[in-house]
Amino acid sequence: MIVGNRKSLEEILGMIAPYKKVLLLGCNECVTVCAAGGEREVSILASELKLWYAREGREIEIREHTLERQCDHEYIDQIRPFVDGYEVVVSLACGAGVQYVAEKYRTKSVLPAINTTFLGVTLEQGVWSERCQGCGTCILDQTGGVCPIARCAKSLLNGPCGGSSNGKCEVDKEIDCGWQLIVDRLKELGQLERYEEIIPVKDWSSSRHGGPRRRVREDLKL
């Protein structure tokens, strides 16, 4: 899932300062799970904004609306009947949702209320851990299902480095060494010989850093 956290009230106030009619747009997917941008969080933000504006003696009109997803055009189309009645859309979705809403409503300012942090998994309620950086060429088959890009603090394709000590990373002694996790996993699988295979320099052109890409399944092409 995509993990994010809400921007501070002060930052959001700064972004919406020029506007008096605001549409707060939540998302029922990942940001709901991590308690950052679902219907409840939209309601909380709306209340905070209204209280601040009332205290300052200033006027603001706020509409709350939460979509099933902001990364799917059929859901984004649901706000078309009323979006023009607002000067600005404040999206509580991940960065992908913010951009997609902006693409659909090109004459409307769409502002982010969420800082998108990483793709991760749920360790326990309220605690998430990064597992994937969307590098575009998955090598989990070579590393026992443990991603060195996401789990190694230095994203080393071959490791561990000299900073690994007692299974921990020199960056922070609370962080597991990603490559120690890989070695341990390969041992569990009886595949430790794979550790001796040198992983070549990565072709980053297929990663998210290589530019925007549209992924299309071959079997869906007409």
N, C-alpha and C positions, 0 to 999 in steps of 0.2 A: 504494500500500500504506500501511497504518497503521504509523507508526514510534514506538517507545517505548524506554525504558531502565529497567533494574531499579533499584528503590529500594535504598538502602544496607542492609547487614546489620543495622546498629544500628536503623534505622527499622522493619525487619521484626520484629526481636526485640521492640521496644517494642509492636508491634501484637498479637503472639501471646503476650505475657507471661502473660495470665490462663488460657491453655489448655495442656493436656498431650497432646492427641490432634489432630494436624494433617494435613489432606489438602492436599498441594501439587498444584495443577491447572494443567498446561501447555496450550498451544494450538499446533497444527501449522501455523497460517497465518502472518499477517504478522509476529508477534513471533518466530517461528522464523527467518524470513528476516533480520530485523535482529538476530539473536542475543541476544534479550532474554528469551524465554519459552517456548522449545521444550523438547523432551525432555531435551536436553543441559543446558540452563539449570536445569531442574527438578532434575536430578541434582546439579548443582553447588550449588544452594541447599540441598538436603537435606543434603549433606555438610557444608556450612558450619554449618548449624544443629546437626547432631548433634555436631560437634566442639566447638562453643561450649557446648552443654549438658553434654557429658561433662567438659569442663574445669571447669565450674562445679559439677559433682557433682549435677546436676539431671536429672530424668527427662523424656523426651519421646518420643512415638510419632509417627512420620512415615510417611505413605504417599505415594508418587509416582504420578501418573497424568497422561497427556497425551491430550487429546481432539483429534480432527481439527479441530474448530472449537468455540469457546464462544459463537458468535453464532447457533447453530442448535439448536433445541430437540431434534431427533432425536439429536444427539450429546450434549447435556447430559443427556439421559435415561439415558445409559449409566452414570452414576455412582450412579443411584438405588439399586441393590442394596446399596451399601456406604457411601454418604455419611452415613447416620445413625450410623455407628460412629465418627464424628469430631466433635469439638466445633466446629471451625472449618475453613473452606476458604480457603486462600491461593491466589488466582488469579494466574497469570502471563500472563493475556491482556490485551488493551487494555481501556480503560474500558467499552466496549460489552459485552465478554464478561463482565467482572466483574458488571455490572448485570444481565445476562440470567441468569446463574447464581443471583444473589441473588433474582431474581423467581421462578425455578423452585423454589427451596428456601427458602421464606420464613421458616422457623424456624431457619435456619442462618446464622451470621455468615460473610460472604464478604468477604475483605480483599484489597486490591490490592497486588501486589508490583511492579507496573510503573507508571511514569509515562508516560502516553500524550502524545506531543508534537505530531505533525502527520500529514497525509496527504502522502506524497511519492513520489519516484522514486529509483531507484538510479543514482548517478553513477558509482560504482566500488565494488569490494568494500569494505564497511564504511562507505561514505559515502552519505548520503541527503540529498535536497534537497526542501523543501516546494514543492508545486505547487497544492494545493487546500485551501480552508478550508470547503468544504461550505456555501457561502453561499445555495444554494437556487434562485438564478436565474442560470444560466450566461450570461455575455456574451462568451465566447471568440470567437464569430463576429464581434464588433465590434473585437476587439483582436489579431487575427492569431494567435490560439491561445496568447497569453501572458496569464496571469491577473493583473490589477492588484491584486486583493484579496490574493492570496498573494505576489506577487513584488515589489510596492511596499511598502516598510517602513511607509508611512503608509496603505496601502490606498486610495490616491486613485483615483477613477473617471475623473478627467481630469488629465493631467499632461504633462510632469514639473513638479515644484515648483521653487522657487528654490534648493533645496538640492542639486540635481543638478549635478555638475561632471565633465566628461570621462567621462561615462557611468557614474559611480559615485555612490553615495548618501552624503549627509552623515552619516547614522547611523553608517556604517562604510565607510571607503574601500576595503574588500575586497568590499563588496556592490555588485553591479550595480544601477544604477537600473532599476527595473521598467519605467518608462515609456520609457526609452531602448531597452530590449529590444523593447517594443511598436513603437516607431517603426522600428527596424531591421528588424523582421519584416514590417511593412506595406510597407516599401520593397522587400524581397525578393519579396513577393507582387504588387508593382505596384498596391497598394491604399492608397497614402499619403493619398489624399483622405479615407479613413475617419477619419484622425486629426483632421480638422476637425469631425467630428460630435461634438457634446456629449452625453456619456452622462448621462442624468438621474439624480437622486437615487435611490438604491437602496431598494427595498421590502424591508427586512430581516425582515419578518414571515415570509418563506418560508425564512429561513436557520436554521441550527442554534441561533441565539440566540433564535429566535421561539418556542421551546418544543418539547417532544417531539412528533414526528409519525410516523405510520405511512404509508410510501409503498406504494401498491398499484397495480400495473399494471392499466389499464382492461380489458385483454383477459383478465385472470385473475379478474375479478369474476364471481360467479355470478348 
